[in-house]
């Protein structure tokens, strides 16, 4: 175990002097050719977490590099959050298109009946608006990826930003396939699920744009496990909800929480699957919040978001019940999916603060990537 000494120039380990960069933003522990693997990772993490000054960007202060770097960082952050807002609006508008059965309002692609401007008719206007908004989102997401790539102060933003740029192209292709397949249920479901994954990646891009924590991070393994469980269960729940709507089962059970009305067995099965997954996802989210709460001591914003997540979970369940009792009225269906998309965004944001680079350390945390020159990868507990 390496202890921080009062020597400003470094520490000693096994009789060898290890130079230390005092600012944690440029943490480096050059232990020579004899230091390898987990020992080198742990040294860097300990030195980083024991530094007197926080790394640039971790304390909310300006990044290194002067005014130009500050402008680059602000540009990435603004673009990332604009992309998030537009992507959320795109998902909600896509839900409106789906529940109002406007998907074939424009039977051609990419233009609507060969026209660039607005086309008469409610369904055509909805579908055309969705396509134009998708185009605008593509431009903003592409600009965000380019800005992130050119901003070394936000290295942690590069991967999700580039992944979002790839996903938006893939999503556009799925949208075209959905039109050409005349809204085949499997294409509609694939389009929605990919859209939700895309929304999650854009959310992660916005979260990582707030600070640069790519130098090192430590994560509590039990917290990380439940974060992934909650994300997977919620995504499965949203996919099942899409199957309920696209499979014609939305009106099969006008009761809640059980399905007591006579209906075809396969439709009842879809409804019960969706409601069962809702219960499992709710349990996973609650456990994720409970297990993360202790590790997030002092993170008032994260804890406020966690409380908001549980409150929004109740709201989403209430809207789901109202949608079922109203025999799947389009307005209730649309509001239900809008709230569910908001729940997904908040869950991804909270999970990202746990799974992505973090400055927390202590017993029970595993090194997932630490220090300058140390490769990212699953490491050892910080207490080892």
C-alpha positions in Angstrom: 0.0 0.0 0.0 1.3 3.4 -1.0 0.9 6.3 1.4 1.2 9.9 0.5 4.2 11.6 2.1 5.1 15.2 2.6 7.8 15.1 0.0 6.6 17.4 -2.9 8.7 15.6 -5.5 7.3 12.1 -5.1 7.0 9.0 -3.0 9.3 6.0 -2.5 8.4 2.4 -3.2 10.8 -0.5 -2.7 13.7 2.0 -2.4 12.9 3.7 -5.7 11.8 7.3 -6.0 8.6 7.8 -8.1 8.2 11.3 -9.5 4.6 12.6 -9.1 2.9 15.4 -11.0 1.2 17.4 -8.2 -1.9 18.4 -10.2 -4.3 15.4 -10.6 -5.4 16.6 -14.0 -1.9 15.4 -15.3 -1.5 12.6 -12.8 1.4 10.3 -13.7 3.3 7.7 -11.7 6.3 6.6 -13.6 7.4 3.6 -11.6 10.0 2.5 -14.1 10.2 -0.7 -16.1 9.8 -2.9 -12.9 6.3 -1.6 -12.1 3.6 -3.4 -14.1 -0.1 -4.4 -14.1 -2.4 -3.9 -11.1 0.4 -2.3 -9.0 0.9 0.5 -11.5 -2.8 1.0 -11.8 -3.3 1.2 -8.0 -0.3 3.6 -7.5 -1.8 6.0 -10.1 -5.3 5.8 -8.5 -3.9 6.4 -5.0 -1.8 9.3 -6.1 -4.6 10.8 -8.0 -7.2 10.6 -5.2 -4.7 11.9 -2.7 -3.6 15.0 -4.7 -4.1 18.4 -3.1 -5.6 19.9 -6.2 -8.5 18.3 -8.1 -8.0 17.6 -11.8 -9.0 20.2 -14.3 -12.7 20.0 -14.9 -13.5 17.8 -11.9 -14.2 20.7 -9.6 -16.3 22.6 -12.1 -13.4 25.0 -12.8 -12.1 25.9 -16.3 -10.1 23.2 -18.1 -6.5 23.7 -18.9 -5.5 25.4 -22.1 -6.9 28.9 -21.6 -9.8 30.6 -23.2 -9.7 28.5 -26.4 -10.0 25.3 -24.5 -12.9 26.8 -22.5 -14.7 27.7 -25.7 -14.2 24.1 -27.0 -15.6 22.6 -23.9 -18.6 25.0 -23.8 -19.3 24.2 -27.4 -19.3 20.4 -26.8 -21.5 20.8 -23.7 -24.1 23.0 -25.5 -24.2 20.8 -28.6 -24.6 17.6 -26.4 -27.5 19.0 -24.5 -29.2 20.5 -27.6 -28.9 17.0 -29.2 -30.4 15.4 -26.1 -33.4 17.8 -26.0 -34.0 17.3 -29.8 -33.6 13.5 -29.5 -36.1 13.3 -26.7 -38.5 15.4 -28.8 -37.9 13.1 -31.7 -38.8 10.0 -29.7 -42.0 11.6 -28.3 -43.0 12.7 -31.8 -42.3 9.2 -33.1 -44.6 7.9 -30.4 -47.3 10.3 -31.6 -46.9 9.1 -35.2 -47.2 5.5 -34.0 -50.3 5.8 -31.7 -52.2 8.0 -34.2 -51.3 5.4 -37.0 -49.6 8.1 -39.1 -46.6 5.9 -40.0 -47.8 5.5 -43.5 -48.9 9.1 -43.8 -46.0 9.4 -46.2 -45.7 6.1 -48.2 -42.5 7.3 -49.9 -39.1 8.0 -48.5 -37.3 10.3 -47.8 -39.7 12.9 -49.4 -43.4 12.8 -48.7 -45.3 12.2 -51.9 -42.2 13.7 -53.7 -42.7 17.1 -52.0 -40.1 19.0 -49.9 -42.6 21.4 -48.3 -45.6 20.6 -46.1 -48.1 18.2 -47.4 -51.8 18.5 -46.6 -53.4 16.1 -44.2 -52.9 15.4 -40.5 -51.1 12.0 -40.9 -48.8 13.2 -43.6 -47.9 16.3 -41.7 -47.1 14.3 -38.6 -44.9 11.9 -40.5 -43.2 14.6 -42.5 -42.5 16.6 -39.3 -40.9 13.5 -37.7 -38.6 13.1 -40.7 -37.5 16.7 -40.8 -36.8 16.7 -37.0 -34.8 13.4 -37.5 -32.7 15.3 -40.1 -32.1 18.1 -37.8 -31.1 15.7 -35.0 -28.6 14.0 -37.4 -26.9 17.3 -38.1 -26.6 18.3 -34.4 -25.4 14.8 -33.4 -22.8 14.9 -36.1 -21.6 18.3 -35.0 -21.4 17.1 -31.4 -19.2 14.1 -32.4 -16.9 16.4 -34.5 -16.6 18.9 -31.6 -16.0 16.1 -29.1 -13.3 14.6 -31.3 -11.5 18.0 -31.5 -11.8 18.7 -27.7 -9.0 16.8 -25.8 -10.4 18.2 -22.5 -13.4 16.0 -22.9 -11.9 12.6 -23.9 -14.6 10.7 -22.1 -17.2 12.3 -24.4 -15.7 11.0 -27.6 -16.9 7.4 -27.5 -20.6 8.0 -26.8 -20.6 11.0 -29.2 -19.1 8.9 -32.0 -21.5 6.0 -31.1 -24.4 8.4 -31.4 -23.3 9.6 -34.8 -23.2 5.9 -36.0 -26.5 5.1 -34.4 -28.3 8.0 -36.0 -27.4 6.8 -39.5 -28.5 3.3 -38.6 -31.7 4.6 -37.2 -32.4 6.6 -40.3 -31.9 3.4 -42.4 -34.4 1.6 -40.1 -36.9 4.4 -40.6 -36.6 4.0 -44.3 -37.0 0.2 -44.0 -40.1 0.7 -41.9 -41.7 2.7 -44.6 -40.7 0.3 -47.4 -42.0 -2.6 -45.3 -45.4 -0.8 -44.8 -44.9 -0.6 -41.1 -44.3 -4.3 -40.5 -44.5 -4.8 -36.7 -40.9 -6.1 -36.4 -39.5 -3.1 -38.2 -41.5 -0.7 -36.1 -40.3 -2.4 -32.9 -36.7 -2.4 -34.1 -37.0 1.3 -35.0 -38.3 2.1 -31.5 -35.8 0.1 -29.6 -32.9 1.5 -31.6 -34.3 4.9 -31.0 -34.3 4.3 -27.2 -30.7 3.0 -27.3 -29.8 6.1 -29.4 -31.5 8.3 -26.8 -29.5 6.6 -24.0 -26.2 7.1 -25.8 -27.0 10.8 -26.5 -27.8 11.1 -22.7 -24.4 9.6 -21.9 -22.8 12.1 -24.2 -24.4 15.0 -22.4 -23.4 13.6 -19.0 -19.8 13.1 -19.9 -19.6 16.6 -21.5 -20.1 18.2 -18.1 -16.6 17.2 -16.8 -13.5 15.4 -17.9 -13.0 12.3 -15.8 -11.3 10.1 -18.4 -7.9 10.0 -16.5 -9.0 7.4 -14.0 -12.1 6.1 -12.5 -13.1 3.7 -9.7 -16.5 2.1 -9.5 -18.3 0.1 -6.8 -18.8 -3.3 -8.3 -22.2 -4.0 -6.6 -23.5 -0.5 -7.8 -22.3 -1.1 -11.3 -24.0 -4.5 -11.5 -27.3 -3.1 -10.4 -27.0 -0.2 -12.8 -26.7 -2.5 -15.7 -29.5 -4.7 -14.4 -31.8 -1.6 -14.2 -30.8 -0.4 -17.6 -31.4 -3.8 -19.2 -34.7 -4.4 -17.5 -36.0 -1.0 -18.4 -35.0 -1.4 -22.1 -36.7 -4.8 -22.1 -39.8 -3.1 -20.6 -39.9 -0.4 -23.3 -39.4 -3.0 -26.0 -42.3 -5.0 -24.6 -44.5 -1.9 -24.5 -43.7 -1.4 -28.2 -44.8 -5.0 -28.9 -48.0 -4.4 -27.0 -48.9 -1.4 -29.3 -47.7 -2.9 -32.5 -49.1 -6.3 -31.8 -52.6 -4.9 -31.4 -52.7 -5.8 -27.7 -53.1 -2.3 -26.3 -56.9 -2.6 -26.0 -56.9 -6.3 -24.9 -56.9 -5.6 -21.2 -59.0 -2.6 -20.1 -58.2 -3.4 -16.5 -55.2 -2.9 -14.2 -53.0 -4.4 -12.8 -54.4 -7.8 -13.8 -56.0 -8.7 -17.1 -59.5 -9.8 -16.2 -61.4 -9.2 -19.4 -61.8 -12.0 -22.1 -59.4 -11.5 -25.0 -57.3 -13.7 -27.4 -54.7 -15.5 -25.4 -51.7 -14.2 -27.4 -52.8 -10.6 -26.7 -53.3 -11.2 -23.0 -49.9 -12.8 -22.9 -48.3 -9.7 -24.4 -50.0 -7.5 -21.9 -49.0 -9.6 -18.9 -45.4 -9.8 -20.2 -45.3 -6.0 -20.3 -46.8 -5.6 -16.9 -44.5 -8.3 -15.4 -41.4 -6.6 -16.9 -42.7 -3.3 -15.5 -42.6 -4.8 -12.0 -39.2 -6.3 -12.5 -37.8 -3.0 -13.9 -39.3 -1.1 -11.0 -37.6 -3.4 -8.5 -34.3 -3.1 -10.3 -34.4 0.7 -10.3 -35.2 0.8 -6.6 -32.4 -1.6 -5.7 -30.0 0.4 -8.0 -30.9 3.6 -6.1 -30.6 2.0 -2.7 -27.2 0.4 -3.4 -25.9 3.6 -5.0 -27.2 5.9 -2.2 -24.3 5.3 0.2 -21.6 5.5 -2.4 -23.1 8.8 -3.6 -22.8 10.5 -0.2 -22.2 14.2 -0.8 -23.6 14.1 -4.3 -26.7 16.2 -3.7 -27.6 16.5 -7.4 -27.3 12.7 -8.0 -29.4 12.0 -4.9 -32.0 14.5 -6.0 -32.1 12.8 -9.4 -32.5 9.4 -7.8 -35.5 10.7 -5.8 -36.9 12.1 -9.0 -36.4 8.8 -10.7 -38.5 6.9 -8.2 -41.2 9.6 -8.3 -41.2 9.5 -12.1 -41.5 5.7 -11.9 -44.8 6.1 -10.0 -46.0 8.7 -12.6 -45.2 6.3 -15.5 -47.0 3.4 -13.8 -50.0 5.7 -13.2 -50.1 6.8 -16.9 -49.8 3.1 -17.9 -52.8 2.3 -15.7 -54.8 5.2 -17.2 -53.9 4.1 -20.7 -55.2 0.5 -20.0 -58.4 1.7 -18.3 -59.1 4.2 -21.1 -58.9 1.3 -23.6 -55.6 2.7 -25.0 -56.8 6.2 -25.9 -54.1 7.7 -28.1 -53.6 10.7 -25.8 -52.9 8.4 -22.8 -50.7 6.1 -24.8 -48.7 9.1 -26.1 -48.3 10.6 -22.6 -47.3 7.2 -21.2 -44.5 6.7 -23.7 -43.3 10.3 -23.3 -43.1 9.8 -19.5 -41.4 6.4 -20.1 -38.8 8.1 -22.4 -38.2 10.7 -19.7 -37.7 7.9 -17.1 -35.2 6.2 -19.5 -33.2 9.5 -19.9 -33.0 10.0 -16.1 -32.0 6.4 -15.4 -29.3 6.5 -18.0 -28.0 9.8 -16.6 -27.8 8.4 -13.1 -26.2 5.2 -14.2 -23.7 7.1 -16.3 -22.5 9.0 -13.2 -21.8 5.6 -11.6 -20.5 3.6 -14.6 -18.5 6.2 -16.4 -15.3 7.8 -15.0 -15.7 8.9 -11.4 -13.4 10.5 -8.9 -14.7 8.3 -6.0 -12.4 5.8 -4.4 -12.4 3.6 -1.4 -13.0 0.0 -0.2 -15.1 -2.0 -2.6 -14.3 0.0 -5.7 -12.6 -1.5 -8.7 -10.2 0.3 -10.9 -11.7 0.5 -14.4 -9.1 2.7 -15.9 -6.6 4.9 -14.1 -4.0 7.5 -14.7 -2.1 8.8 -17.7 -0.6 6.0 -19.6 -2.6 3.2 -17.9 -4.9 1.3 -20.2 -8.6 1.1 -19.4 -9.7 -2.3 -18.2 -11.2 -4.1 -15.2 -8.7 -3.9 -12.4 -8.5 -4.7 -8.8 -10.3 -3.4 -5.7 -8.9 -0.2 -4.4 -8.5 -1.7 -1.0 -6.4 -4.6 -2.2 
